[in-house]
Amino acid sequence: MLMKRRKTPATTAQQSAGIVLEEVRVSYHGNTVLKPLSLNIAPGEVLALIGPSGSGKTTVLRAVAGFVQPAAGRIFIGGQDVTHLPPWQRGLGMVVQNYALFPHMRVSDNVAFGLRARKQPAALIAERVAEALTIVGMADYAQRYPHQLSGGQQQRVAIARAIAVRPRVLLLDEPLSALDAQIRHSMVEEIARLHQELPELTILYVTHDQSEALTLADNIGIMQGGDMVAHGETQSLYRHPPCRFAAEFLGRANILPATALSAGNGPGIIDISCAGAVIRGYATGPHTPGNKLLCLRPQHISLAPRSPHSNRLTARLSAVSWQGELTHLTCDVQGNALRLVVTQTDGLPRPGETLTLWFEPDDAVLIEV
């Protein structure tokens, strides 16, 4: 995974590039498709919106872009109320899934299109086009036509066209979903590099691919049924999901029934009854005693203790699946399926054998039923 860039204090110019949604609601033909949403995307931030089809993530992006008019609420970009402004007056760049390049135009003309529409001087257009193509690594392809490029190259041109106009905000709507896995991985790295070169650029990234979100985003919002059910800093949201849907949608998760044995007024380590044992786990906030769920990521479980404080559960091995560098084990823990990932290939127990699973208290996250 690429390392997240270190944030630097925003300059006055950078402070004008944030996005704020205030109780924005969107309805189609009387049906609410986006419930009232308040959201603050800081200047220079990369926010990824993820969720299943129909969850409302693209509706949020289209409302920010100006292609959807909210039924209620207001949208601000750089402190300016843009709720009723047309898209071309919002200072945005946008890249969509199907590239939307003009097939009869050379690469350079495609990249110049937005600048020419804004009636910029010819010298400035040439300078911006050359700069944008250099940033995305396509300077040597300026005179080619879209059909002469690969899918990944076409997507780079689409990104160059978006950034050539020097937008305050870049909107990415499933930009890599039409690419094969290897090219998609390369493009994720390119977008991460792009933001390192343009750290003042605020990016709203809509994707169904959780790995893209985890790699690129400073913060992630998880959508379900037109509502944002979770929002937070990427690593924190992954490690300590606030609900079952967030836990299972953002990465793989084992969910086990559990009982909190004490109440608490805030986050911290508490005693939990789970699978016939009393273990220590992490509560993300205030909680009451009683029935809960326990979230365990497969990679956080091992076949040997990692510290003197490691939890342990007894399980029966159900299946072993070798997948190259990693071996996936499926276990039965009192009737609940539990999966873990190990790197070893030798000395593993066989299906049907009993084994002991170990994990740290901070990796056992308590969530509400």
ZIZIUR-V971411 format. One record per residue. N is the residue number from 1. RES is the residue in one small letter. PSI is psi in radians with two decimals (999 if undefined). Layout:
# ZIZIUR-V971411
((N:RES:PSI) (N:RES:PSI))
This chain:
# ZIZIUR-V971411
((1:m:2.41) (2:l:2.56) (3:m:2.39) (4:k:2.48) (5:r:2.65) (6:r:2.24) (7:k:2.48) (8:t:2.71) (9:p:2.41) (10:a:2.42) (11:t:3.04) (12:t:-0.69) (13:a:-0.69) (14:q:-0.55) (15:q:-0.22) (16:s:0.10) (17:a:0.14) (18:g:2.93) (19:i:2.32) (20:v:2.25) (21:l:2.25) (22:e:1.82) (23:e:0.79) (24:v:2.19) (25:r:2.42) (26:v:2.31) (27:s:2.53) (28:y:2.09) (29:h:0.71) (30:g:-0.11) (31:n:2.19) (32:t:2.09) (33:v:-0.27) (34:l:1.98) (35:k:2.76) (36:p:2.10) (37:l:2.19) (38:s:2.27) (39:l:2.41) (40:n:2.00) (41:i:2.00) (42:a:2.70) (43:p:2.32) (44:g:0.01) (45:e:2.59) (46:v:1.97) (47:l:2.19) (48:a:2.28) (49:l:2.16) (50:i:2.82) (51:g:2.89) (52:p:2.96) (53:s:2.38) (54:g:0.17) (55:s:-0.33) (56:g:-0.02) (57:k:-0.75) (58:t:-0.55) (59:t:-0.70) (60:v:-0.85) (61:l:-0.75) (62:r:-0.54) (63:a:-0.73) (64:v:-0.68) (65:a:-0.41) (66:g:0.14) (67:f:-0.22) (68:v:2.29) (69:q:2.08) (70:p:2.54) (71:a:-0.39) (72:a:2.80) (73:g:3.07) (74:r:2.67) (75:i:2.27) (76:f:2.42) (77:i:2.07) (78:g:0.60) (79:g:-0.10) (80:q:2.31) (81:d:1.94) (82:v:0.23) (83:t:-0.69) (84:h:0.22) (85:l:2.55) (86:p:2.82) (87:p:-0.72) (88:w:-0.11) (89:q:0.17) (90:r:-0.06) (91:g:0.68) (92:l:2.72) (93:g:2.56) (94:m:2.39) (95:v:2.25) (96:v:3.08) (97:q:-0.70) (98:n:0.33) (99:y:-0.82) (100:a:0.65) (101:l:2.63) (102:f:2.02) (103:p:-0.44) (104:h:-0.03) (105:m:2.51) (106:r:2.90) (107:v:-0.82) (108:s:-0.67) (109:d:-0.61) (110:n:-0.78) (111:v:-0.56) (112:a:-0.17) (113:f:-0.86) (114:g:-0.64) (115:l:-0.71) (116:r:-0.64) (117:a:-0.49) (118:r:0.09) (119:k:0.78) (120:q:2.67) (121:p:2.61) (122:a:-0.71) (123:a:-0.70) (124:l:-0.68) (125:i:-0.82) (126:a:-0.70) (127:e:-0.79) (128:r:-0.69) (129:v:-0.82) (130:a:-0.73) (131:e:-0.81) (132:a:-0.74) (133:l:-0.60) (134:t:-0.73) (135:i:-0.69) (136:v:0.12) (137:g:0.51) (138:m:0.36) (139:a:-0.56) (140:d:-0.03) (141:y:0.29) (142:a:-0.55) (143:q:0.10) (144:r:2.84) (145:y:2.75) (146:p:-0.66) (147:h:-0.20) (148:q:0.10) (149:l:2.70) (150:s:2.97) (151:g:-0.75) (152:g:-0.66) (153:q:-0.70) (154:q:-0.67) (155:q:-0.61) (156:r:-0.70) (157:v:-0.70) (158:a:-0.69) (159:i:-0.72) (160:a:-0.74) (161:r:-0.67) (162:a:-0.69) (163:i:-0.24) (164:a:-0.50) (165:v:0.08) (166:r:1.01) (167:p:2.69) (168:r:-0.52) (169:v:2.40) (170:l:2.17) (171:l:2.18) (172:l:1.99) (173:d:1.71) (174:e:0.88) (175:p:-0.31) (176:l:0.02) (177:s:-0.37) (178:a:-0.01) (179:l:2.72) (180:d:2.94) (181:a:-0.74) (182:q:-0.78) (183:i:-0.64) (184:r:-0.73) (185:h:-0.73) (186:s:-0.69) (187:m:-0.57) (188:v:-0.75) (189:e:-0.63) (190:e:-0.71) (191:i:-0.67) (192:a:-0.72) (193:r:-0.68) (194:l:-0.77) (195:h:-0.46) (196:q:-0.61) (197:e:-0.46) (198:l:1.15) (199:p:-0.30) (200:e:-0.14) (201:l:2.17) (202:t:2.28) (203:i:2.22) (204:l:2.01) (205:y:2.01) (206:v:2.20) (207:t:2.72) (208:h:-0.06) (209:d:1.92) (210:q:-0.57) (211:s:-0.64) (212:e:-0.79) (213:a:-0.77) (214:l:-0.60) (215:t:-0.73) (216:l:-0.60) (217:a:2.46) (218:d:-0.69) (219:n:2.70) (220:i:2.42) (221:g:2.29) (222:i:2.15) (223:m:2.53) (224:q:2.18) (225:g:0.67) (226:g:0.20) (227:d:2.55) (228:m:1.88) (229:v:-0.26) (230:a:2.52) (231:h:2.30) (232:g:-3.13) (233:e:2.43) (234:t:-0.97) (235:q:-0.66) (236:s:-0.74) (237:l:-0.63) (238:y:-0.79) (239:r:-0.62) (240:h:1.19) (241:p:2.50) (242:p:-0.25) (243:c:2.93) (244:r:-0.73) (245:f:-0.78) (246:a:-0.71) (247:a:-0.76) (248:e:-0.46) (249:f:-0.60) (250:l:1.41) (251:g:2.97) (252:r:2.51) (253:a:2.43) (254:n:2.26) (255:i:2.07) (256:l:2.50) (257:p:2.49) (258:a:2.92) (259:t:2.16) (260:a:2.26) (261:l:-0.01) (262:s:2.87) (263:a:2.81) (264:g:2.62) (265:n:-0.05) (266:g:-3.02) (267:p:2.65) (268:g:3.06) (269:i:2.28) (270:i:2.94) (271:d:2.40) (272:i:2.42) (273:s:2.19) (274:c:2.26) (275:a:0.73) (276:g:0.17) (277:a:2.71) (278:v:2.09) (279:i:3.07) (280:r:2.36) (281:g:3.06) (282:y:2.17) (283:a:2.25) (284:t:-0.22) (285:g:-2.88) (286:p:2.49) (287:h:2.76) (288:t:2.78) (289:p:2.68) (290:g:-2.92) (291:n:2.25) (292:k:-2.96) (293:l:2.67) (294:l:2.25) (295:c:2.19) (296:l:2.11) (297:r:2.46) (298:p:-0.66) (299:q:-0.16) (300:h:0.00) (301:i:2.43) (302:s:2.97) (303:l:0.10) (304:a:2.60) (305:p:2.54) (306:r:-0.25) (307:s:2.93) (308:p:-0.26) (309:h:0.12) (310:s:2.43) (311:n:2.79) (312:r:2.47) (313:l:2.57) (314:t:2.36) (315:a:2.85) (316:r:2.23) (317:l:2.21) (318:s:-0.73) (319:a:2.64) (320:v:2.24) (321:s:1.91) (322:w:2.23) (323:q:1.07) (324:g:-2.01) (325:e:-0.38) (326:l:2.62) (327:t:2.21) (328:h:2.20) (329:l:2.35) (330:t:2.21) (331:c:2.80) (332:d:2.13) (333:v:1.68) (334:q:0.85) (335:g:-0.01) (336:n:2.30) (337:a:2.36) (338:l:2.29) (339:r:2.49) (340:l:2.86) (341:v:2.26) (342:v:2.78) (343:t:-0.33) (344:q:2.65) (345:t:-0.31) (346:d:2.62) (347:g:0.27) (348:l:2.58) (349:p:2.84) (350:r:2.71) (351:p:2.37) (352:g:-0.34) (353:e:2.73) (354:t:2.44) (355:l:2.85) (356:t:2.27) (357:l:2.42) (358:w:2.51) (359:f:2.74) (360:e:2.62) (361:p:-0.69) (362:d:-0.33) (363:d:-0.09) (364:a:1.74) (365:v:2.20) (366:l:2.27) (367:i:2.75) (368:e:2.65) (369:v:999))
